[in-house]
Amino acid sequence: MPESHADQSTKNNPWVLGLTGGIGSGKSLAAQYFREFGITVIDADQVARQVVEPQQPALAKIAEHFGVAILQADGSLNRAALRKRIFDDATERRWLEQLLHPLIKLSIEHSIKVSCSRYVVLESPLLLETDQHLRCHRILLIDSPEDLQIARVTLRDRSSRDQIQKIMDAQLSRNERRKRADDILLNDKNVSELRSALLQLHQRYLIMAQQHDTTN
C-alpha cells in the first residue's frame, strides 16, 4: 500500500477516498456515479475555480503577477489565457500552484469536516502531484490508455493533440499513477461497465469506512 495516506490527525474525520486519473480518463464520470451512490464528492477543480472568483484575494494576486490581460472584460479570470501561460512555462505554473494550493487545501478540509456522507470522495486530477493525497485513506485511479484519453478529449473539447499532450506531460505519467494507487479501474469499455465496477468498489469502501469509524 502506498505511503501517502491519512495520518493520525484524520482520526475523528470521515474516511476519504482519493479519486484521480489523467485528462480524458473518465474520472469525472466516476465521480458522478459516486454521487448517485449517495456519497459526497468534493471536486478539487471546482474548489480551485471558487478561490479565484471575482473579489477573491487570489484573483487580485494573479492579475498583479500576469497582468490585467489575464482577466475577462467583466473582471473574471480568463482561464484559457492562464492555462496557456502556465503550460507554456513551468516556472509560472509553479508560482500559481504555490499561491492556490494552500487555499484549495483549506476549502477541501472544511468540506470534508462538514460532510454527513458515509465516506467522502476527493476528486482531483492533481491528487498525487500535490499533498492532497495525504488527506486520503485510499486512492482509486481511473485508468485509460493514452491514445484513448486523447481521443476522448479531442471529441469533448475540440482541443488539438498538441494542447492535450502538454496537459498530459504536466501531470504524472500513467505508470507513476499506477504505482501509487491502491485500486486501479481500467476504463476502456462502455459506461455501464464502469458503473458496475464502481458499484462493487463502493460496497468495499462502505465496509472500510465503517471499520474506520469503529476504530477511531
VOVOFI-394497 format. One record per atom (N, C-alpha, C, O): residue in one letter; x, y, z. Coordinates in steps of 0.1 Angstrom, whole numbers, padded with zeros to 4 digits, always signed. Atoms other than C-alpha are relative to their C-alpha. Layout:
N
AXYZ...
REM end
This chain:
216
M+0009-0012+0000M+0000+0000+0000M+0009+0012+0000M+0019+0013+0007P-0009-0012+0000P+0014+0035-0008P+0001+0006+0013P-0007+0004+0022E-0003-0006-0013E+0029+0055+0019E-0009+0012+0003E-0011+0016+0014S+0007-0012-0001S+0007+0085+0012S-0015-0002+0004S-0023-0004-0005H+0014+0001-0005H-0024+0081+0034H-0002+0009+0012H+0007+0014+0017A+0003-0009-0011A-0042+0100+0060A+0007-0004+0013A+0009-0015+0016D-0007+0002-0012D-0023+0104+0092D-0009+0001+0012D-0021+0001+0011Q+0007+0001-0013Q-0033+0104+0129Q-0009+0012+0002Q-0019+0011+0009S+0008-0012-0002S-0048+0139+0126S-0014-0001-0006S-0023+0007-0004T+0013+0002+0006T-0077+0125+0105T-0009-0010+0007T-0020-0013+0003K+0007+0011-0007K-0089+0100+0131K-0014+0004+0003K-0023-0005+0001N+0013-0003-0003N-0120+0119+0140N-0008+0006-0011N-0018+0012-0010N+0006-0005+0012N-0129+0128+0105N-0004-0011-0009N+0000-0023-0008P+0004+0010+0009P-0146+0109+0077P+0011-0007-0008P+0022-0002-0010W-0009+0007+0009W-0129+0082+0057W+0000+0006-0014W-0011+0008-0019V-0001-0008+0012V-0117+0098+0025V+0006-0009-0011V+0017-0015-0009L-0005+0007+0012L-0113+0081-0009L+0006+0011-0010L-0002+0020-0014G-0005-0008+0010G-0090+0099-0033G-0003-0005-0014G+0001-0017-0016L+0003+0004+0014L-0102+0097-0069L+0008+0008-0010L+0007+0021-0010T-0008-0007+0009T-0078+0106-0096T+0001-0007-0014T-0004-0019-0015G-0001+0005+0014G-0070+0100-0133G+0005+0011-0009G+0002+0023-0006G-0005-0010+0009G-0054+0117-0162G-0012+0006-0008G-0023+0001-0007I+0010-0006+0009I-0073+0140-0186I-0006-0010-0009I+0001-0017-0016G+0006+0009+0009G-0099+0121-0205G-0001-0015+0005G-0005-0024-0003S+0000+0014-0005S-0097+0090-0183S-0014-0005+0004S-0016-0017+0005G+0013+0004-0005G-0133+0091-0171G-0002+0003+0015G-0011-0002+0021K+0001-0003-0015K-0126+0104-0136K-0012+0007+0004K-0019+0004+0014S+0012-0008-0003S-0154+0129-0137S-0013-0008-0001S-0022-0006+0007L+0012+0009+0001L-0179+0103-0148L+0000-0009+0012L-0011-0012+0017A-0001+0008-0012A-0167+0081-0120A-0006+0007+0012A-0013+0002+0021A+0004-0009-0011A-0173+0110-0096A-0016+0001+0000A-0022+0001+0010Q+0015-0001+0002Q-0209+0113-0110Q-0006-0012+0006Q-0017-0011+0012Y+0006+0012-0005Y-0216+0077-0102Y+0001-0001+0015Y-0008-0006+0022F-0001+0000-0015F-0203+0081-0066F-0011+0008+0006F-0017+0005+0016R+0011-0008-0005R-0228+0109-0062R-0013-0007-0001R-0022-0006+0008E+0012+0008+0001E-0255+0086-0075E-0001-0010+0011E-0012-0014+0015F+0000+0010-0011F-0245+0061-0048F-0002+0007+0014F-0003+0000+0024G+0003-0008-0012G-0252+0089-0022G+0012+0004+0008G+0012+0007+0020I-0012-0004-0006I-0216+0098-0015I+0004+0014-0003I+0002+0019-0015T-0005-0013+0003T-0203+0133-0011T+0013+0000-0008T+0022-0007-0004V-0012-0001+0008V-0178+0142-0038V+0004+0015+0000V-0003+0024-0003I-0006-0013+0000I-0155+0172-0034I+0009+0001-0012I+0018-0007-0014D-0007-0002+0013D-0143+0184-0068D+0011+0010+0002D+0008+0022+0004A-0011-0009-0002A-0108+0199-0063A+0001+0011-0011A+0005+0022-0008D+0000-0010+0011D-0111+0216-0097D-0010+0011+0003D-0008+0023+0000Q+0010-0010-0003Q-0143+0233-0087Q+0004+0009+0012Q+0002+0021+0011V-0005-0008-0011V-0127+0244-0054V+0010+0010-0006V+0010+0022-0002A-0010-0009+0006A-0098+0258-0075A-0007+0012-0007A-0001+0023-0007R+0007-0011+0007R-0123+0278-0096R-0006+0010+0010R-0006+0022+0008Q+0006-0009-0010Q-0140+0292-0065Q+0010+0009+0007Q+0006+0021+0010V-0010-0008-0007V-0108+0305-0049V+0005+0012-0009V+0012+0020-0004V-0004-0011+0009V-0102+0327-0080V-0012+0007-0006V-0010+0014-0016E+0012-0007+0005E-0137+0341-0084E+0003+0015+0003E+0011+0019+0011P-0001-0014-0003P-0140+0379-0086P-0002+0004+0014P-0010-0002+0021Q+0000-0005-0014Q-0134+0397-0053Q+0008-0009+0009Q+0010-0005+0021Q-0009+0008-0009Q-0112+0369-0040Q+0014+0005-0001Q+0018+0009-0012P-0014-0005-0001P-0077+0379-0029P+0009-0007-0011P+0018+0000-0016A-0009+0007+0009A-0061+0352-0051A-0001+0006-0014A+0009+0006-0021L+0001-0005+0014L-0075+0367-0083L+0008+0013-0001L+0014+0016-0012A-0008-0013+0001A-0060+0401-0075A+0015-0003-0001A+0022+0004-0009K-0014+0003+0001K-0026+0385-0070K+0004-0006-0013K+0014-0003-0019I-0002+0006+0014I-0029+0366-0103I+0001+0011-0010I+0009+0011-0019A+0000-0011+0009A-0038+0398-0121A+0013+0009+0001A+0018+0014-0008E-0013-0008-0002E-0008+0416-0105E+0012-0007-0006E+0021+0000-0011H-0011+0008+0005H+0015+0388-0115H+0001-0001-0015H+0011+0001-0021F+0000+0002+0014F+0004+0381-0150F-0005+0012-0008F-0003+0012-0021G+0005-0012+0007G-0011+0415-0159G-0015-0001-0002G-0021-0012-0001V+0015-0001+0000V-0047+0426-0163V-0005-0007-0013V-0017-0010-0014A+0004+0007+0012A-0048+0409-0198A-0005-0014+0004A-0011-0021-0005I+0004+0013-0004I-0053+0377-0178I-0015+0000+0005I-0020-0011+0008L+0014-0001-0004L-0088+0390-0169L-0010+0002-0012L-0006+0007-0022Q+0010-0003+0010Q-0120+0390-0189Q-0005+0014+0002Q-0002+0021+0012A+0005-0013-0001A-0139+0422-0195A-0008+0002+0012A-0009+0014+0017D+0008-0001-0012D-0162+0415-0166D+0008-0002+0013D+0002-0002+0024G-0009+0001-0012G-0132+0411-0142G+0002-0014+0004G+0010-0016+0014S-0002+0014-0003S-0134+0373-0141S+0013-0005-0006S+0018+0001-0016L-0012+0006+0005L-0104+0351-0148L-0001-0005-0014L-0011-0012-0017N+0000+0006+0013N-0096+0343-0184N+0008-0013+0001N+0020-0014+0000R-0007+0013-0003R-0089+0306-0178R+0008-0005-0012R+0018-0011-0010A-0007+0005+0012A-0079+0298-0214A+0014+0007-0001A+0024+0001-0004A-0012-0008+0001A-0053+0326-0213A+0010-0005+0011A+0022-0007+0008L-0008+0004-0011L-0040+0315-0179L+0005-0014-0003L+0017-0017+0000R-0004+0014+0003R-0039+0278-0190R+0012+0000-0010R+0021-0007-0008K-0010-0001+0010K-0018+0287-0220K+0014+0005+0007K+0024+0000+0004R-0012-0005-0007R+0007+0307-0198R+0007-0010+0008R+0019-0012+0008I-0006+0009-0010I+0012+0280-0172I+0005-0013-0007I+0014-0019-0002F-0005+0012+0007F+0015+0251-0196F+0011+0003-0010F+0018-0006-0014D-0012-0003+0008D+0040+0270-0217D+0012+0003+0008D+0023+0004+0003D-0011-0005-0009D+0061+0280-0187D-0001-0007+0013D-0010-0004+0021A+0000+0007-0012A+0068+0256-0159A+0002+0008+0013A-0004+0006+0023T-0002-0009-0012T+0080+0284-0136T-0013+0007+0004T-0016+0009+0015E+0013-0006-0002E+0047+0302-0140E-0010-0010+0006E-0018-0006+0015R+0009+0010-0005R+0028+0270-0133R+0003-0002+0015R-0006-0003+0023R-0004+0002-0014R+0048+0265-0100R-0004+0012+0008R-0008+0011+0020W+0004-0012-0007W+0041+0301-0090W-0015+0000+0003W-0019+0002+0015L+0014+0001-0002L+0004+0296-0094L-0004-0011+0010L-0013-0009+0018E+0003+0011-0009E+0004+0263-0076E+0003+0004+0015E-0004+0001+0024Q-0004-0004-0013Q+0022+0279-0046Q-0010+0010+0006Q-0012+0011+0018L+0010-0010-0004L-0005+0306-0045L-0013-0008+0004L-0019-0005+0014L+0014+0006-0001L-0036+0284-0049L-0001-0013+0009L-0011-0014+0015H+0001+0013-0007H-0028+0250-0033H-0003+0002+0015H-0012-0006+0020P+0004-0001-0014P-0029+0262+0003P-0015+0005+0002P-0021+0000+0011L+0013-0005-0001L-0062+0280-0003L-0010-0012-0003L-0020-0013+0003I+0008+0011+0004I-0076+0249-0020I-0001-0010+0011I-0011-0016+0014K-0001+0010-0011K-0064+0227+0008K-0010+0004+0012K-0017-0005+0017L+0009-0004-0010L-0083+0248+0034L-0015-0002-0003L-0022-0006+0006S+0014+0002+0004S-0115+0247+0015S-0004-0015+0000S-0015-0018+0004I+0003+0014+0001I-0113+0210+0009I-0002-0006+0014I-0011-0014+0017E+0001+0004-0014E-0107+0204+0046E-0013+0003+0007E-0019-0005+0014H+0012-0004-0006H-0137+0223+0056H-0012-0008-0006H-0020-0013+0002S+0010+0008+0006S-0159+0204+0031S+0000-0014+0005S-0011-0020+0007I-0001+0013-0005I-0147+0171+0044I-0006+0000+0014I-0014-0010+0017K+0004+0000-0014K-0154+0180+0080K-0015+0002+0002K-0021-0003+0011V+0014-0003-0002V-0190+0192+0074V-0008-0011-0008V-0021-0010-0007S+0007+0011+0008S-0199+0161+0052S-0007-0009+0010S-0002-0013+0020C+0008+0011-0007C-0226+0137+0065C-0001-0013-0007C-0008-0022-0003S-0001+0012+0008S-0218+0111+0039S+0007-0012+0007S+0014-0009+0017R-0006+0012-0006R-0208+0075+0048R+0015+0001-0001R+0022-0004+0007Y-0015-0003+0002Y-0174+0084+0034Y+0000+0012-0010Y-0011+0016-0016V-0002-0012+0009V-0161+0113+0012V+0009-0004-0011V+0020-0011-0009V-0009+0001+0012V-0146+0112-0023V+0006+0014-0003V-0001+0023-0005L-0008-0012+0005L-0119+0138-0031L+0004-0003-0014L+0014-0010-0017E-0003+0002+0014E-0118+0140-0068E+0010+0011-0005E+0007+0023-0003S-0010-0009+0003S-0087+0156-0081S+0010-0005-0011S+0015-0016-0009P-0009+0005+0010P-0066+0153-0113P+0015+0002+0005P+0024-0005+0000L-0013-0002-0005L-0036+0165-0093L+0002-0005+0014L+0010-0001+0022L+0000+0006-0014L-0042+0144-0062L+0014-0005+0004L+0018-0002+0015L-0013+0006-0003L-0008+0127-0064L+0011+0010-0003L+0022+0008+0003E-0010-0011+0002E+0011+0158-0077E+0001+0009+0011E+0011+0016+0013T+0000-0009-0011T+0001+0178-0047T+0000-0008+0013T+0001-0021+0013D+0001+0007-0012D-0002+0170-0010D-0015-0005+0003D-0018-0009+0015Q+0014+0004-0002Q-0040+0163-0014Q-0001-0015+0004Q-0010-0019+0011H+0000+0015-0003H-0032+0125-0013H+0002-0003+0015H-0002-0013+0020L-0003+0003-0014L-0021+0129+0023L-0013+0000+0008L-0014-0005+0020R+0013-0001-0007R-0058+0136+0033R-0008-0013-0003R-0019-0014+0002C+0008+0011+0005C-0069+0103+0017C+0004-0013+0007C+0016-0015+0010H-0002+0013-0006H-0072+0068+0033H+0003-0010-0011H+0009-0021-0008R-0002+0009+0012R-0072+0051-0001R-0001+0008-0013R-0008+0018-0013I+0000-0007+0013I-0066+0061-0037I-0005-0009-0011I+0000-0020-0013L+0005+0007+0012L-0086+0050-0067L+0004+0007-0012L+0001+0019-0014L-0004-0006+0013L-0072+0056-0101L-0009-0005-0011L-0011-0017-0013I+0007+0003+0013I-0094+0057-0132I+0010+0000-0011I+0015+0011-0014D-0011+0001+0009D-0070+0045-0158D-0005-0003-0014D-0015-0010-0016S+0003+0002+0014S-0072+0046-0196S+0013+0001-0009S+0022+0008-0005P-0012-0001+0009P-0047+0041-0225P+0001+0014-0005P-0009+0021-0007E-0002-0014+0003E-0032+0074-0235E-0007+0004-0013E-0012+0015-0015D+0007-0003+0013D-0045+0072-0271D-0015+0002+0002D-0021+0010-0005L+0014-0002-0002L-0080+0068-0258L-0003+0013+0008L-0013+0019+0005Q+0001-0013-0007Q-0075+0097-0234Q-0001+0012-0010Q-0009+0020-0010I-0001-0011+0010I-0065+0120-0263I-0012+0000-0009I-0017+0011-0012A+0012+0000+0009A-0094+0108-0285A-0012+0005+0007A-0020+0012+0001R+0011-0005-0007R-0119+0115-0258R+0000+0015+0002R-0010+0022+0000V-0001-0015-0003V-0106+0150-0250V-0002+0007-0013V-0008+0018-0013T+0002-0007+0013T-0104+0159-0287T-0015+0001-0004T-0019+0011-0009L+0014+0000+0003L-0140+0149-0291L-0008+0009+0009L-0017+0016+0005R+0007-0007-0010R-0151+0166-0259R+0002+0015-0001R-0007+0023-0001D-0004-0014-0001D-0132+0199-0260D+0004+0006-0014D+0007+0018-0014R-0005-0005+0013R-0122+0202-0297R+0015+0005+0002R+0019+0014-0006S-0014-0005-0002S-0086+0207-0284S+0009-0007-0010S+0006-0018-0015S-0010+0006+0009S-0056+0200-0305S+0008-0011+0007S+0008-0011+0020R-0008+0010-0006R-0035+0169-0299R+0012+0006+0008R+0016+0001+0018D-0011-0006-0007D-0006+0192-0290D-0004+0006+0013D+0003+0005+0023Q+0004-0006-0012Q-0026+0211-0264Q-0003-0011+0011Q+0001-0010+0023I+0003+0011-0009I-0038+0178-0248I+0013-0006+0005I+0014-0010+0017Q-0012+0006-0004Q-0003+0164-0248Q+0008+0008+0010Q+0014+0003+0019K-0006-0009-0010K+0010+0195-0229K-0006-0002+0013K+0002-0003+0023I+0007+0002-0013I-0016+0189-0202I+0005-0013+0006I+0008-0014+0018M-0004+0013-0005M-0007+0152-0200M+0015+0000+0005M+0018-0006+0015D-0014-0001-0003D+0030+0160-0199D+0003+0007+0014D+0012+0004+0021A-0002-0008-0013A+0025+0184-0169A-0005-0008+0012A-0003-0005+0023Q+0005+0008-0011Q+0008+0156-0149Q+0009-0012+0001Q+0018-0015-0007L-0008+0012-0002L+0023+0124-0135L-0003-0009-0012L-0013-0009-0018S+0001+0009+0010S+0029+0097-0160S-0010-0011+0004S-0013-0013+0016R+0009+0010-0003R+0004+0069-0163R+0006-0011+0009R-0001-0016+0018N-0007+0010-0008N+0029+0044-0149N+0002+0004+0014N+0000-0004+0023E-0002-0004-0014E+0036+0065-0119E-0013+0000+0008E-0013-0003+0020R+0013+0000-0007R+0000+0069-0111R-0004-0014+0004R-0009-0017+0015R+0003+0013-0003R-0005+0032-0113R+0008-0006+0012R+0003-0014+0020K-0009+0004-0011K+0024+0026-0089K-0006+0005+0013K-0004-0002+0024R+0003-0006-0012R+0009+0049-0063R-0015-0002+0004R-0019+0003+0015A+0014+0002-0003A-0028+0039-0064A-0002-0013+0007A+0005-0023+0006D+0004+0013-0007D-0044+0013-0041D-0009-0008-0009D-0008-0020-0010D+0009+0007+0009D-0071+0005-0066D+0001+0006-0014D+0001+0018-0015I-0001-0004+0014I-0069+0007-0104I-0012-0005-0008I-0014-0017-0008L+0011+0004+0008L-0100+0007-0126L+0002+0004-0014L+0002+0016-0017L-0002-0003+0014L-0094+0004-0163L-0013+0004-0007L-0022-0004-0007N+0012-0005+0007N-0119+0025-0182N+0002+0000-0015N+0005+0011-0020D-0002+0000+0015D-0116+0014-0218D-0012-0007-0007D-0011-0011-0019K+0012+0006+0006K-0151+0000-0224K-0012+0009+0001K-0010+0021+0000N+0012-0009+0000N-0187+0013-0221N-0003+0005+0015N+0003-0001+0024V+0003-0006-0013V-0201+0034-0193V-0007-0009+0010V-0006-0008+0022S+0007+0009-0009S-0223+0007-0179S+0009-0010+0007S+0007-0013+0019E-0010+0008-0007E-0193-0015-0172E+0008+0008+0010E+0011+0003+0021L-0007-0008-0009L-0176+0014-0155L-0009+0002+0013L-0004+0001+0024R+0009-0002-0011R-0207+0020-0133R+0000-0013+0009R+0000-0012+0021S+0001+0013-0007S-0209-0017-0124S+0012-0003+0009S+0012-0007+0020A-0013+0002-0007A-0172-0019-0114A+0001+0010+0012A+0006+0006+0023L+0000-0010-0011L-0176+0013-0093L-0009-0004+0011L-0006-0002+0023L+0010+0004-0010L-0206-0001-0075L+0006-0011+0009L+0004-0011+0021Q-0007+0010-0008Q-0186-0031-0064Q+0010+0006+0009Q+0011+0002+0021L-0010-0007-0008L-0158-0009-0052L-0007+0008+0011L-0002+0008+0023H+0008-0008-0010H-0184+0013-0034H-0004-0009+0012H-0003-0004+0023Q+0004+0009-0011Q-0196-0017-0014Q+0012-0003+0009Q+0011-0004+0021R-0012+0002-0008R-0160-0024-0003R+0004+0012+0008R+0008+0011+0020Y-0004-0013-0007Y-0154+0013+0006Y-0010+0002+0012Y-0005+0008+0022L+0010-0002-0011L-0186+0013+0028L+0005-0008+0012L+0005-0004+0023I-0006+0009-0011I-0170-0016+0048I+0012+0006+0006I+0014+0007+0018M-0012-0007-0005M-0137+0002+0050M-0003+0012+0009M+0003+0014+0019A+0004-0012-0008A-0154+0034+0062A-0006-0004+0013A-0003+0003+0023Q+0005+0005-0013Q-0173+0015+0088Q+0010-0004+0010Q+0010-0001+0022Q-0011+0004-0008Q-0142-0001+0101Q+0008+0012+0005Q+0012+0012+0017H-0007-0012-0004H-0125+0033+0102H-0008+0007+0011H-0002+0011+0021D+0008-0007-0010D-0154+0047+0122D+0000-0007+0013D+0000-0001+0024T+0001+0008-0013T-0154+0019+0148T+0013+0000+0007T+0014-0003+0019T-0013+0000-0006T-0117+0021+0154T+0006+0013+0003T+0017+0014+0009N-0005-0014-0003N-0113+0059+0156N-0010+0008+0008N-0007+0019+0011
REM end
